[in-house]
Every structure is written in C-alpha cells, then in structure tokens.
C-alpha cells in the first residue's frame, strides 16, 4: 500500500513539474522586458478584481497593427481568449471605427479613424464573427465568443 501511495505521489509531482517546465518554455508568454508587460499586467489585475480570471498573458500578433501602436497582448482566461491593443493617448481607441462586410461565409473587418489604419494591412478576414470594444486607450478584440464579449463589455463600461 505504501508503495502505491509513493508511486502516486511521484507521478503527481512529475506531472506538475512537467507542466511547469512547458509553461516556462512557452516563448509566447509576455515577459517584463516586453513593451506591453506593464499595461497588460495592470489590465489583468483589474480583470481579476472584477471576476475574470486571467490564466496567462502572451505576446500578440496585433503588436503594431495600427500605425504608431506597438503594445498589444493576448489574454487567456477561464472564459476564453481575447487581445488588447494599447494606445498611447487617452480616448485614442474610441476614434477607431470598425467596418464589417461579408464575403460569402467570411467576415471582413476594416478600420477607419486615427491613428490612421493601413487599408491594405489593417484588415481581419475571419471565418467567424469578431467583436470589438474601444474604450479610452484600449482596443479589445474578442474572437467568436459572445459570452466573453459581454463580460468584457460589462467590466470595461
């Protein structure tokens, strides 16, 4: 019986260590040296206070999506994933207008406003609907998850 318990404990500890090693090796995780780290960490703390459990924060493919913006982060939560582009100036995200068009079953999203979007690059071509929240310095992108969109809308209102 002691051998079985000992083996079970060793197995659990090994799996735990393996999980931690994989997480530490995840190159996409946001690091303190990344430009968006401070803003993303602050946002995660606020989300947590308001009931949205952020499990991890990663570098985003949306870094530099709009001209003059470099900071963005990808958040994994207990309710799904979303991304935030962090603008430099208060109210700047609210100046962006999202234009949705359809091409068959595809959803095409383009943008107008300041900072000047690049009409050839600043486009999403998705197989599913996307939702956007623009508030103050935050441009939030939610991919095909209406429940998460509603939670974020409540938190960011």
Number of C-alpha atoms within 10 A of each C-alpha: 6 7 8 9 10 11 12 12 12 12 12 12 12 12 12 11 12 12 12 12 11 10 13 11 10 11 11 13 19 22 14 10 8 13 16 22 20 14 16 24 17 11 16 20 14 16 18 14 11 14 10 19 18 20 14 16 22 20 22 21 12 19 18 15 18 19 13 13 15 16 22 28 27 23 23 16 18 11 15 18 20 23 24 26 27 24 20 15 10 11 14 19 23 16 15 18 14 16 11 14 12 12 9 7 9 14 16 18 17 18 18 15 13 15 15 14 18 14 10 7 10 17 16 14 16 15 13 12 17 19 16 17 19 22 17 17 17 24 19 24 19 21 18 17 16 13 12 20 23 13 15 18 15 10 14 16 8
